[in-house]
Amino acid sequence: MHRQNWKTILPVMGIIFALLIGATGLRTVLTSQSHTQIGGPYALTDENGHMVSQSDFQARYTLIYFGYTHCVDICPLTLATVSAALDELGPQGQNITPIFISVDPARDTPTVVREYIQRFSPRIVGLTGTEAQLQPIMAAFHVSARRRVSNGPGYLMDHSSLLYLMDGQNHLAGMIPVDSSAHQIAVELKQLLPSPKNHPL
């Protein structure tokens, strides 16, 4: 009786194991595909009026966030949280350059961006540009942004919010939700960064 049960169970277990292996492989393929489809080259003006491209950060990790200086809540909270997370990482975080890319070129001149990012950390690089320069970059990172009329003067920008960790070759290493705490972001970054033993930072 027991032998018959095992004869019945073993093939079923083999099928389940094969399905699990297949699911793991599929997840790996989807992840690698999504990573290759997100991100790309960029050339924008920094907060000091200098042209900056991804090649300026060769061999360094960058943590990219798309936002705008007139944002009243999510953007300033995100930049403050990222700054705290990098401080928590200590020496390991020194190899990460946080980058703020404006999605509001009409108002975010280099001077405006410089005054804005100085509120959070001297480590943040602020980038802006023309509409024509920003559109292909936003498309490469799958970032959407549109104007929304506010109750007060001016307008607000509805935009997607994610943190993109790019490696030293400007390839996507991972994405982090902006509603994470500073500690959660620090933990995520530790998991995404190379081991300090093998790759000193």
N, C-alpha and C positions, 0 to 999 in steps of 0.2 A: 504493500500500500504506500509506504513512504517512498519507495523507489519510483512509483508511478507519479507521485506528486512532484518529485524533483525533476523527472523527465518532462513534466508539463511546465514547471516553473522556470527551468534553466533557459529554454528558448525565449520565453517572455522577458526574462532579465537581460538576455543578450540584445533583444530589440530595444528595450528601454535604454540600455547603455549606449547603443549605437545612436539613438535619437538625441541623447544628451551630448555626445561628442559632436554630432552634426549641428546642434543648436549652438554649441560653443564656437565651432568653426564659423558658422554663419554670422554670429555676433562679432567675431574678429574681423571678418570680411567687411561687414557693414561699417564698423568703426573705422577701419583703415580707409574705406572709400569716403566716408564723411570727412575725415581729416584731410584727404587730398583735395577735396572740393571746397574747403574753407580757407580763406587767406590768399595772399599773393603780394606782389611787389607794390610799393607805393612811393610817391615823391610829393612831399607837402612842405609848407613853410612852418618853421618852429616859432616859439614865442619870442625869439630874438631876431626874426626876419630872415633866418638862414634856411636854404633848401635842405631838406633831410629826406633820406630814403632808407629802405630796409637794410641796405648794405652798410650803413653807418653803425649798425648794431650787430655786425657779423661776429659770431662766436659768443654772443650774449643773449640771454633770454629776455624777452619783452612781454609785458603784461598789458595788453591793449584794451582800452575801453572807449566806446563811442558815446559822446554826450554833447552837452552844450552849456555855455556859461550862465544862461538865464534860467536854467533848470532850478526849481525851487525845493526839490526834495531828493529824488533818487540819485542824481549826479553828485551833488556835494557829499551825500552820505556814502556813496560808493568810493569816492576818492579818499575820504577820511578813513574808511574801513580798510582799503587797500594799503594805505600808508601804515596803519597800525599792524596789519598782517605782515608786511615786510619788516617792520621793526621787530616783531615777534620772532621772525625767522633768524634774525641776527646775521652772522657772517654768511650764511647760506643765501640769504636774501640779497646780498650785495651784488650778485650776478644777475639780478632781475631789474630791468629798467621799466618802470611804469610809464605808459604812453596814453595820453588823453587826445583823442581825435574828435574835433568838432563836427557836428552834423548840421550846424547853423552858420554857414559861411557868410551870410549877409550881415550878421552882427558880430561874429567872433573873429575880429582882426587879431594879428599877432599880439598887439599891445593888450587887448582885452583878455586874451587867453593867458598871457603872462601874469597879469594882475590876479586872475582867477586861480591858477594852479599854485601860486605862491601862498595861498591861504592854507594849503594842505601839506605840501612837502617840497623841498628843493630838488628832490630826486625826480619828480614828475616832468616828463617832456610833453609839452603841449604842441599839437599840430593842427593847422588849418589850411584852407586853400579855397580855390574857386569851386563853384558848383560842378563845373566840367571835370576838375581834378578829383573831387570827392566821389562822384557817382560811381565810377568803375571800382574804386576801393571799397565802397559800401556794398556794391554788388558782389565783390569777391569774398567779403566776410558775411554775406547774407544779412546785412543790416538794413532795416527799413526806417524811414523817417519822413514825417509830413507835418506841415504847419497846422496848428489848431488855434482858433480865435479864443482868447481868454476874456474873462470878465473885466480885467483891467486894461491898461494900455499895452500895445504890442501884441505878441502872440506867444504861444507855447509850442514845443515840438514833441509830438508823439514819436517815440523811437524804441526800437528793440534794445534790450540791455543784457549784455553778457560780458564776461571777462575772457579774453582770448590769450592763452599762454603760448607764445611762439618760441621755438628753439633757436639755436645759434645760426641755423640755415633758413630762418623765416618759415619753418614748417610748423603747423599746428601741433602742439604737444597736449593740449587739453582745453576744455572750456569750464568755467566756474560760474554758477549763478550769482547775481549781484546781491541777492537777499541773504547770502551767507554772512555769518559773523566773521570778525577779524581772525579769531582762532580757527574757525572752519576753513577759511581761505588759506591760512598758514599750513594747516594739515593737508589740504588738497595740493598745495604747491610742493610740499615735502614729498608727496607720493608721485608727483609728476616730474620732479627734477631728478637728474642722475644722482646716483649714490655719491656722497662726498669722498668715499674711500677710493672709488674708481675715477671720479671726475672732480678733482678739487675745485671749489668755487672761490 
